[in-house]
Amino acid sequence: MKKLMWWAAWCTYEEDFKDQLNALGALSEEAAKDLVKFPPQKWCRTYFDTVCKNQMVDNNFTESFNSWILVPRGKPILKMLEEIRVKIMNRLRKKEKEAETWNIYYKHSPKCMELFITYSKIANLCKLEFNGDLGFEVSEGEDRHIVNIVEKKCSCR
């Protein structure tokens, strides 16, 4: 039952959410009623707004960097700056060496290309139809969504 509750929360499509809620209701009607007492807009991914509310994403970077330079931070300022400079140079050299091993033809990281190939295979299964208005209808199997090109919105979100 716990798994069904999590699946309902993780659904990205409204119809999937309703299916999961029905599956939960079939298992325990009381659990489904208790779950919908709370507004789904607050806990279900289907209803989350995809627009970023906070452009400040430097906190994790700062914390990571501070832990990375923990040893040099306890030293006098010039020694600290010199050690940080050397550490950064070594990291840049290591990352550059790693990037040189990537396939020259693609000019992207292996992980990026892996995702691209995976999504390309999925996209090949989709059928695309111009709706004669401002977008397209994308269908794959039983799923069907409308993509508005002008507003950059999809009915899946």
PEJO-V550694 format. One line per field, one symbol per residue. ss: DSSP state (~ for helix, > for strand, _ for the rest). psi: psi as a letter, one per 40 degrees, with the letter a starting at -180 (. if undefined). burial: I if it has 16 or more other C-alpha atoms within 10 Angstrom, else O. Layout:
ss: ???
psi: ???
burial: ???
This chain:
ss: _~~~~~~~~~___~~~~~~~~~~~~~~_~~~~~~~~___~~~~_~~~__________~~~~~~~~~~~_~~~~___~~~~~~~~~~~~~~~~~~~~~~~~_________~~~~~~~~~~~~~~~__>>>>____>>>>>>__>>>>>>____>>___
psi: dddddddddeheiddddddddddddddhdddddddedhhdedehddeihehhdhegfeddddddddddfddddeiiddddddddddddddddddddddddeihdddfiidddddddddddddddeihhhheebeaihhihbehhihhhddefiiee.
burial: OOOIIOIIIIIIIIOOIOOIIIIIIOOOOOIIOOIOOOOIOOOIIIIOOOOOOOOOOOOOOOOOOOOOIOOIIOOOOOOIOOIIOOOOOOOOOOOOOOOOOOOOOOOOOOOOOOOOOOOOOOOOOOOIOOOOOOIIIIOOOOOOIIIIOOOOOOOOO
